[in-house]
Amino acid sequence: MHDLLTASRAILSVTPDRWLGLAEAVPPELIARRPADGEWSALECLQHLVETEALVFPARVQALLGGRDFAAFDPDAAGTAPYEDESPIELARRFAELRERGLRVLAEVTVADLQRSARHAELGLVTLSELLHEWPAHDLMHTVQAERAIMQPLIRGSGPWRAYFRDHDVESPSEG
């Protein structure tokens, strides 16, 4: 990527607005609806993003800047319990506040810092450049996952247009 710092900052700065828009516009029961057994709802995706913003990404940037190794993060072990009583709007606002802090940490990073490395407990030696590729990709992945979850009842009710959603339909009608 030509300018990793600019691209990462740009993506990370728009994700909270996407979530605020979803939380304010989409009915809470649709945000909380799981698309299929074993898949996360949009709400669970948002809870996970809040958790990783609070505990993972800015802390890892600081660890890499300081030359300190860091532990792995297991989202299944961490859980979403601290956020279960918060509405989607409250969570989206919390995410936006946490992201502002994360962007301040990211503002400290220079191009010269990108090759700094530290040991990740599961992945081994990682660089700050690799982390700054992963962080915005993680944001986008879970935002797309959430939007896909919200799409499911709309897809199911789209009649003959349903075939156009084959790539996003978790219960795609069989072909044939």
ChimeraX attribute file (.defattr): number of C-alpha atoms within 10 A of each C-alpha:
attribute: neighborCount
match mode: 1-to-1
recipient: residues
	/A:1	6
	/A:2	6
	/A:3	8
	/A:4	15
	/A:5	18
	/A:6	10
	/A:7	15
	/A:8	18
	/A:9	17
	/A:10	13
	/A:11	15
	/A:12	22
	/A:13	17
	/A:14	13
	/A:15	19
	/A:16	24
	/A:17	15
	/A:18	12
	/A:19	23
	/A:20	19
	/A:21	13
	/A:22	20
	/A:23	22
	/A:24	13
	/A:25	10
	/A:26	12
	/A:27	12
	/A:28	16
	/A:29	11
	/A:30	17
	/A:31	23
	/A:32	19
	/A:33	18
	/A:34	19
	/A:35	23
	/A:36	12
	/A:37	7
	/A:38	7
	/A:39	15
	/A:40	19
	/A:41	23
	/A:42	29
	/A:43	27
	/A:44	22
	/A:45	24
	/A:46	26
	/A:47	24
	/A:48	21
	/A:49	23
	/A:50	23
	/A:51	20
	/A:52	21
	/A:53	23
	/A:54	18
	/A:55	14
	/A:56	17
	/A:57	20
	/A:58	21
	/A:59	16
	/A:60	19
	/A:61	23
	/A:62	16
	/A:63	18
	/A:64	24
	/A:65	20
	/A:66	12
	/A:67	13
	/A:68	14
	/A:69	17
	/A:70	16
	/A:71	12
	/A:72	12
	/A:73	14
	/A:74	8
	/A:75	11
	/A:76	8
	/A:77	7
	/A:78	13
	/A:79	14
	/A:80	17
	/A:81	8
	/A:82	10
	/A:83	19
	/A:84	13
	/A:85	10
	/A:86	13
	/A:87	15
	/A:88	27
	/A:89	17
	/A:90	15
	/A:91	22
	/A:92	27
	/A:93	18
	/A:94	20
	/A:95	26
	/A:96	21
	/A:97	15
	/A:98	21
	/A:99	23
	/A:100	16
	/A:101	15
	/A:102	20
	/A:103	16
	/A:104	12
	/A:105	15
	/A:106	19
	/A:107	11
	/A:108	11
	/A:109	15
	/A:110	10
	/A:111	11
	/A:112	7
	/A:113	14
	/A:114	18
	/A:115	14
	/A:116	17
	/A:117	22
	/A:118	20
	/A:119	18
	/A:120	17
	/A:121	12
	/A:122	10
	/A:123	9
	/A:124	10
	/A:125	11
	/A:126	16
	/A:127	18
	/A:128	22
	/A:129	18
	/A:130	14
	/A:131	17
	/A:132	19
	/A:133	15
	/A:134	14
	/A:135	20
	/A:136	18
	/A:137	15
	/A:138	14
	/A:139	21
	/A:140	15
	/A:141	13
	/A:142	18
	/A:143	20
	/A:144	14
	/A:145	19
	/A:146	25
	/A:147	18
	/A:148	18
	/A:149	27
	/A:150	24
	/A:151	17
	/A:152	21
	/A:153	13
	/A:154	12
	/A:155	21
	/A:156	17
	/A:157	10
	/A:158	13
	/A:159	9
	/A:160	8
	/A:161	11
	/A:162	16
	/A:163	16
	/A:164	11
	/A:165	15
	/A:166	14
	/A:167	9
	/A:168	17
	/A:169	20
	/A:170	17
	/A:171	12
	/A:172	14
	/A:173	11
	/A:174	7
	/A:175	5
	/A:176	3
